[in-house]
Amino acid sequence: MSTEEKTKLIAQADAALDQVRPHLKVDGGNVEVVDITDDFTVKVKWLGNCEICSMSAMTMKAGIEETIRQKMPQVKSVEAINGVMLNG
């Protein structure tokens, strides 16, 4: 994937997250898209309280990943590069 394509996809994923950001900001958090891999894995970074929140894994699946995949069906997965990591 070219740099131009990647930049466009990151902007598209970031725009999709505008739907969930108001909910995150209520609790003092946010999320930032930092990369999209060649196999269409979106890498995000938790910001603020989201970085230490025990509910971030659920928010990732039910909010972040679902929202991005609705707008970008080619996305295979979404992963956080930081935050609380839960086993399971």
Secondary structure, 3 states (H helix, E strand, C coil): CCHHHHHHHHHHHHHHHHHCHHHHHHCCEEEEEEEECCCCEEEEEEEEHHHHCCCHHHHHHHHHHHHHHHHCCCCCEEEECCCCCCCC
